[in-house]
Amino acid sequence: MKTAQEYISEIKTHIIEVSTQELLTAMLNPDVIIIDVREHDEFTTGHIEGAVNFPRGVLEMKIHEHPLVSHHCEWVLALNELADKDIYLICRTGGRSALAAASLQNMGFSKPMSVAGGMMQWQQDGFPLVPHRK
């Protein structure tokens, strides 16, 4: 039997983790895909500019609704359009985003990346947050 932390540590050996600085640099691209996998109430306390909130519990069922591909009527077309894109996943500390990255890899996405340290690290680094807009 493994603890959740042991399981997450194991998962992290099979995914790509990036630093908050790497994410900040990637954000220079206006088409960057940032998915915040925290729960909605966490997201509303402040988030990264341009992040879309798909909580960890529904990510796999909702990713085809990402604004970049939501114009597709077919799920498969939407998923295929996202499949080769860099997808940055973030949560509070990096655990849920690591699990989300592994899940997306298993679905066939080629570049899901978990942000190490999550929003806690982002804030410690002094990077900007935006208030939630209703």
N, C-alpha and C positions, 0 to 999 in steps of 0.2 A: 504494500500500500504506500502511496506517495501523498505527501501533503500538497496543497495547491501550489505553494511556493516551489517545491521540488519539481512539480510538473511544469510550471511556467519556466523554470530555469532550464529544464530539458528542451522545451519547445524553442527557447531562445537560441539554442545551438543549431536549429534547422531553419531559421528565418533571417531576414536582413533587418538589423537594427541600425538606426541612424541617430545622430545627435540632434539636439535642438538647433544647433548652429547650421547643420546640414539642411534641416527643414527650412530655417530662415532663408538660407541661400536659394533653396528650391522655389521659395515663394516669389522670387524675382520673375518667374515665369507666370504670366497671368492665368494660364490654364492648369496650374498645379491642382491636384486633387488631394484634399485633406478631409479625412473622415474622422470625426470625433465619436468614439464609441462609448462615451460616458452616458449615463442615464440623463434624460431630458432635464431634470431638476439640477443636475451638476452642470450641464451645458449652459443653462440660463444664468449661472453665476458669473459667466464670462468665458469667452472662447477665442480661438485664433481667427483672425479675419479670413473670411472665405471658407471656413470649415462647415461641412454639412454634418448634421447630427443623425447618425444611425446607431442607436444603442446596441451594444454587443449582442444582446438577446435576439435582435431582429436583423442584424446586418446581412446575413446570407439571403434572407427573404426580401430585403429592400434595396440591395445595391443596384439593381437594374433601374431603380427610380432616381438615381443620382442626376442632378440637373444637367450634367454634360450629355447624358444619353436618354433622358426622359422623353424626348421627342419620338423615340421608337415605339411602335405599337407592340412589337414582339420582344419578349424578354431576351430571347437568344441573340437578336441583333444588338440589343443594348449591352448584354454581357460581353459579346465579341468585341464591341467597340472599346470597352474598358480593359479587356484581357491583357493587353500589352502596355498599358499605361503605368507610369509610376503612381502608386497609391500610398499616401502617407496616412498612417493610422495613429491616433493618439487617444490616451485615456488619462486617468489621474496620475498613475505612477509607472505605467508601462506594462503591467501584467495583462490586462484585458486586450490591449492593442497587440501584444505578442500573440495571444490566443486568436485574435481576429486575423492577424497576418497568416498564421498557420492555416486557419480555416479557408481563407481566400486562396492560398497556395494549393490546398487540396481541391478546390473548385476549378483550378486551372489558370488562375491569374498569375502572370509571370513576375510582377514586381510590387507585391504588397510589402510595405516597410513599416515597422513599428518604431515609434519615436521613444528612444530610451529615456526613462525618467518621467515621461509624460508631462502633463500640465504643471505638476509640481516643479519639475526641472525647468520648464519653460518660464515659469514665474520667477524662480530663483535666479535665472539668467537675466532677468529684467526685460524680457521680450514682451511686446505689446499684446494686450487683451482687448477685445471689444465687448461692450455690453450686449446682451441678447436683445434683439428687436422682435417684437411680437408680430 
